[in-house]
Structures are given as structure tokens and as C-alpha cells.
Amino acid sequence: MFPLVHHSDYSLRQDAGASGNSRFPWDKYSLVRDLLRADPTPPVEHDAPLMPRNWIEAVHAADYVDQVLTASVPPEKARRIGFPITPALARRALRTSGGTWEAARIALERGYAANGAGGSHHALYDSGAGYCIFNDLAVTAHRLLAERRVRHVLIVDLDVHQGDGTAALLAGRGDVTTFSVHGERNFPVRKAQSSLDVGLPDGADDDAYLDALERHLPQIIDQARPDIILYQAGVDAHADDRLGRLALSDVGLAARDSLVGGEARRRGIALASVLGGGYGDDQLAIARRHADAMRVLAMSYYR
């Protein structure tokens, strides 16, 4: 049993004006929640709050935030994001950022907590990108530090796509470390510079991925000495992912998440995970991967 932050606002369907012609997997968020609710010992659910606007504007340009919240994002920015911004999507962006914050807050008390959305790591200072509107990871890291809840934040991003927005928004800060393992030839074409980047070739399998992670993750944790790890647990490194280009199996993803959870647990570091990417036509299969990631993280942290 672990804390899960969720909200009905996470799942927006096309009939709610959410996505236009976008192929973004809106349904997976409610499917993940339903799968976890069906477990013999389901998670303890917490409502995701709306992130106050002032914390969003502490990381993003005020005029861009206003464009989102008034649903007046210019077409060129909407194309970069991947869908037009509606009032429902603007509210969702505040909600998912609030959810990552709430998961981090609970993790500092309980050890591990999960947000059932979030991981919008491509969002930049004055624009969204790659299906990301506000960068919930950067916003949460900044708020944790500004409120003096922690002294150092480590962001571990294992989505198949580099967390370029997170790296750019937090560059130069001595109180945040960013670590990304991603497909070197995958989106974005122009990578930002994280504190540590590990780019993998197309087709990298379980052994190659886990070898890289085992070599670098303990080292970056020991160097950063964080009070909390914000973990972008995207499942798009899976071999069957439509946008992945890597070749991890279900077993490989479980080993990845077990390693992250175990390294945090051994050091007594709080761990908050966010959903991240996962793409394809079979939404239930993707939702199962996300749910399994949370289960493995909880088991590896609380065992």
C-alpha cells in the first residue's frame, strides 16, 4: 500500500475538447488508477491540488502562463506542444503540477509516493513542447527549495526522451542535480545539458540499459546527496512503444524501477515518482506498464 496522488482532471478525452487531432494517450491515466484500485492492497489515494499560479510563474514566463490559463496560446506554440490549449487543458496543467508537488510533499513524510500523471519534462521557459505544457518537475523542485523543505533535489529522468526542458530550466542551480538516461537519436533533436546525460543507441536492450544505469545512478546520488529524488518513470523505453526506439522488456523496466527504488531506500532518501511517457494504440498495455512501475517502486522502497 503506497500513497497515490490522482484526480479526475488527469484524464481528458476528445469530447472534452482536450486534444483536437492529437494522438496523445489521454485515457491511460484513468486506466492506471483503475488497475491499481483493483490490487489486493490498493494504494491510498490523495487528491491532486491545483498548483498556485505564482509557483508556475517562478519557473515559466508570466506571459506564457497567462496564454495557457486564458486558453490563448498562439498557434505556433500550440503546434510545438502538440495540441491546442483549452480551458480544460489549462486546468489539467495546474492539476498535474500540483500532483507532483503533493507526491513530493507526501514522500518527504512517508518515504515514497507516486503522482498518477506529470513528468512534463519538455516544457520550456516561454513555451510548451512535446505534449508538455508546464514543467511540473522544475516547478516542484523550485518550490521545495524555496520553502526550505529540502536542501538539494535530484531529478532522475528515465523517460526515453531527454528531459531537455527540465535541464534548461534548472541549469546553473547548485541545489538541483538533473540526470537523464535516454535514446540519443530520439526526440528532442537538440539536447539540453543535464548535470549528467547518458545517451543510448537505438535498439539498446535490457542489458545495455541496466549496465548504464547501474554504473551512473549510484554515483550521481552519492555526488548530489539529495533530500529527495523526483523520478520521471516514463515507460516509453519499452520495445513495443510507438515512440521509443529502445528495446526494454517488461522485466527490464521492472529491474530499472527496482534499482531506483532500492538505491533511494538504502540511503534513506525520499522518492516521488511521476508517470512520464508511454505511447501506442493499446492503452491498457501502456497503463499496465505504468501501474507496474509504481508497484515495483513501492515494493523496492518499502521491503
N, C-alpha and C positions, 0 to 999 in steps of 0.2 A: 504494500500500500504506500503510495507516494503522492505528494501534492501535485495536482494538475490545474493549471490556470487555463480557463477556456471562456468562451462567450458565443452566443448565437450569432453575433455580428461577424464572426470569423468566416462563416460560410455564406457567400453571396452568389446567387445564381443569376443567369442572364435575364430572367424575368423580373429581377430587381434592378435592372439597368446597370449591372456591375461591370460587364466586360465587353460589350459590343461583339466583335468577331474574334476576340482573343481566345486562344486555346489554353489559357491558364486554368489549372485544375481546382476550381472553386469548391467542388463537392468533397474533396478529400478531408477537409478539416472536421466536418461533422462525422464522417466515416471513422476517423481516428478516435474521436470521442466515444462513438458507439461501440467500437471494438474494445476499448479499454473498460467501458462500463460493464461489458459482458464478462470480464475476467472474474474468477472466483473471489479474488480480493481486489476490487476496483480501486482506482485512485480516489483520493479525497479532492473534490473539485472546489476551486475558488474562482469567483467571477473576475474577469479582467477589467480593470478600471480604464477610463479614458485618460490618456496622458495629458496633463495640462499643457496648454499651448506654449507657455513660457519655456518649458523644458525642450520642446521641439525646436523653438527658435534659438535656444542656446547652442544648437548644432547646425541647424539649417537656416538659410537666408530668410528673413522675415517676409520678403515679397513672395518668395516661392511658397512658404507656409500659407500665406493669405490666398494665393492662387488655388492651392489644394482645398482649403477649408471653405472657399466660396465656389468651388467647382468651376473655376475659370482658368484652368491650366491651358496654356497655348497649345495648339495642335502639334507643333514640333516637339514639345516636351512630352505630350501625351504619346506620340509615336515612340519616343525613346523609352517611356515607361512600358508601353505595350498595350495600353487600353485607355479610353477617355476616363477622366476623373468625374465621378458623380457624387452627390451628397452622401450616398450610402458608402461609397468607397472612401471618402474623406473621413467619415466616422470610423470606418474599419481601420484606417491607418492610425488614428489616435488610439483605438482599442488594442491593436496588436502591439504597439509600443508600450502601452500601459500594461499589457500582459507580460511582456518581457521584464519590465520593471518589477511587477508583482512576483514573478517567479524568482527573480534575484533576491528580492526582499525576504521571501519565504525561505529560500535556500540558505541565507545567512542565519536563519533561526533553526532550520531543520536539517541542513546538510545538502540535500538535493531537492530540486523542484523543476518541473517542466512547464513551458508555455506551449499550448497546443496550436500555435501559429508563430509568426515572427521569422527572424533571420533575413531581413530585407537588406542585405549587405551590399547591394549595388547603388543604393540611393546616395546621391552626392550633395554638396552644399546647396546648390541652387536648382537642382533638378532630380527627379527620379530616373530610374533606368532599370531595364531587365526585370520587369514586373515588381519593382520595389518603389515605394512612394516616400516613406520616411525611414531612416536607418535606425531601427529600434535598438540595435546593439550599441551604436555610438551614443544614442540618447541615454540609454540606461547606464552605460559606463560613466558618462559625464555626470549624470545625476547622482549616482552612488558616490562619486568622488566629491562633488560639490557639497553634498550633505554630510560629508565626512563619515559615511557608513563604512568605508573601506579606504585603504591607503594605496592599493595597487590592484588593477584589473588586468586579467589575461583573457583575451578573446581567442579561442581555438576554433578555427573555421575549417571544417572538413567537407563542406559542400564541394561538388566537382568544379564549380566556377569560383574563381578567385574573388575574395571579398574586397574588391577594389574600392568601393565607397567607404567601407569601414576603415581601411588602411589610410585613405586620403583624409578623411575627416579627423582621424586621431593621430595623424603624423606629427612627430616632434614632441609629443607629450611624454614626460618621464614617468608618469603614473599609469600608463596603459601600454601593454605589450600585445601586438597582434601577430598571430601565427596562422598561416594558411597552407593547406595541402590541397592541390587542385590539378586539373588537367592543363598542362602547359599550353596546348594548342586550342583550348576551348575558350568560350566567352569569359571575360572581355578580351578583345584582341590586344588592346593596350593595357597591360597590367599596371597597377599601382605598386608601391613598395611597402610591404608589411615589415614588421620587425624581423620576421623570418618567413620566407616563401620557399615552398618545396613544390616545384612543377613536375608532374609525371607525364610520360609519353602516352599517346593514345594506346588503348588496349592493356594498360597496366592491370595485372591481376591481383588476387589476394596477397600472394607472397611479396610482390614488389611493393604494394601499398603498405602492408603491415611492417615490412622491413624499414621503409622510410619513416613511418610514424614511430616505431619503437626506437629508432636512432635519434629522432629530434624532439619528441614530446617531453620525455623526462628532463632533457637538458633545458628546454625553454621554460618549463615550470620552475626548475631549480634556479635559473637565472632571474626570472621575474619575481619569484617569491610572492605570488598574488594572494590576496584575501579571498578572491572569488574568481572562478572561471566561468565565463559566458561561452557556451558551446553551441556553435552552429552545426547541428547534426543532420544536414541535408543527406538524403538517401539517393541522390542522383549519380553517385559513383557506381551504382548497381549496373551490371551488364545489360539488363533489359531496359534501362532508362532511355527515353527517346532523345534526351539532350546530353547524355552522359559522356560517351566515348571512352569510358574506362570499363573494366570487366570484373568488378567485385561481385561475389556471390552473396547469398543470404548469410552464409557462415562467415564470410569476410567482413560484412558490415557488423555482425554481432561481435566479432573479435575486435574490430575498431572501437566500438562503443564500450566494450568491456575494458579495454585498455584505458580509455579516457576516464571512465568512472573509477577504475581501480587506482590510477595514479592520483586522482583527486582525493579519494578516500584515505590512501596511505599517508598522505601529507596533512590530512585534516582541513582541506580547502573546500569551501562551499562551491557547489556546482549547479548552475542553472542552464538548462538546455532549451533551445528553440527549434522549431520544426525544420525550416530550410526547404531546399528544393527536392522535387521528385515529380517526374513528368512521364506521361504515357496515356494510352487510351483506357487501360484497365485501372480505374480509380481505386477499386478495392485492393488490388495488389499493392499499389503505392501506399495506401493508407495502412496496410498491414506492415509494411517496412517501417513507416514512421512509428506506429504503435510498438513494434518490436524494439526499436531504438530506445524508446522510453522505458520499456520493461527491462531491457539489458542494463541500461544506465542505473536504474533503481536497484536492481539485484546486485550489480557490481559495487555500488556505493554502500548499500545497507547490509551486505552479507556479514 
